[in-house]
Amino acid sequence: MDAKQLGELIDELGAIEEEIAPLKGKIKRAEALRKMMAAAHTGAAGEGLRLAGKAYVALVSARDTKRYVKSMRGAAKALGMALFYKLATVTLGALEENLPPETCAQLIASEQSGPRHVTTYRLAAEKAA
């Protein structure tokens, strides 16, 4: 991609972000309302629920299916310890919650290999600053 094409993409992204910026608060509120409605459903996990207001209906789905390993010991035995250690993971949060900070410092590494983030702003704002 050349500089001209990249510049066009930057301008397109900036224009889209300006257009949707006023909706960010509404999007956040909509997500909060969805969570409240889902929490209002106290029925069985496999049952959905229909909720009605004066103008709209909300359908709350049955719970999603969650899969998990029932027995880590059984998985280790079935895989063999060498393969189990290669495949198994421990979350950083679990280490930090269960080990002293000194031990965590020896076991946890950090590196800048995560995603990059892109922020846009009007070029005129940069020149005025």
Backbone hydrogen bonds, N-H to C=O, Kabsch-Sander energy under -0.5 kcal/mol:
donor,donor_aa,acceptor,acceptor_aa,energy
6,L,2,D,-2.4
7,G,3,A,-2.5
8,E,4,K,-2.0
9,L,5,Q,-2.0
10,I,6,L,-2.4
11,D,7,G,-2.3
12,E,8,E,-2.2
13,L,9,L,-2.7
14,G,10,I,-2.7
15,A,11,D,-2.3
16,I,12,E,-2.3
17,E,13,L,-2.8
18,E,14,G,-2.2
19,E,15,A,-2.0
20,I,16,I,-2.3
21,A,17,E,-1.4
23,L,20,I,-1.6
24,K,20,I,-0.6
24,K,21,A,-1.4
27,I,23,L,-2.7
28,K,24,K,-2.2
29,R,25,G,-2.2
30,A,26,K,-2.7
31,E,27,I,-2.1
32,A,28,K,-2.0
33,L,29,R,-2.6
34,R,30,A,-2.3
35,K,31,E,-2.1
36,M,32,A,-2.0
37,M,33,L,-2.3
38,A,34,R,-2.5
39,A,35,K,-2.2
40,A,36,M,-1.3
41,H,37,M,-0.6
41,H,38,A,-1.0
42,T,40,A,-0.9
47,E,44,A,-1.8
49,L,60,V,-2.7
51,L,49,L,-0.5
51,L,58,A,-3.3
53,G,56,Y,-3.2
58,A,51,L,-3.3
60,V,49,L,-3.4
60,V,58,A,-0.6
61,S,59,L,-0.6
63,R,45,A,-3.0
67,R,65,T,-0.5
70,K,68,Y,-0.5
75,A,71,S,-2.3
76,A,72,M,-2.6
77,K,73,R,-2.3
78,A,74,G,-2.5
79,L,75,A,-2.5
80,G,76,A,-2.1
84,F,80,G,-2.5
85,Y,81,M,-2.7
86,K,82,A,-1.4
87,L,83,L,-2.0
88,A,84,F,-3.2
95,L,91,T,-1.8
96,E,92,L,-2.8
97,E,93,G,-2.1
98,N,94,A,-1.3
99,L,95,L,-1.7
103,T,100,P,-0.6
104,C,100,P,-2.2
105,A,101,P,-2.4
106,Q,102,E,-1.0
106,Q,103,T,-0.5
107,L,103,T,-1.4
108,I,104,C,-2.7
113,S,111,E,-1.8
125,A,122,R,-0.7
126,E,122,R,-1.0
127,K,123,L,-1.8
128,A,124,A,-1.9
129,A,125,A,-1.1
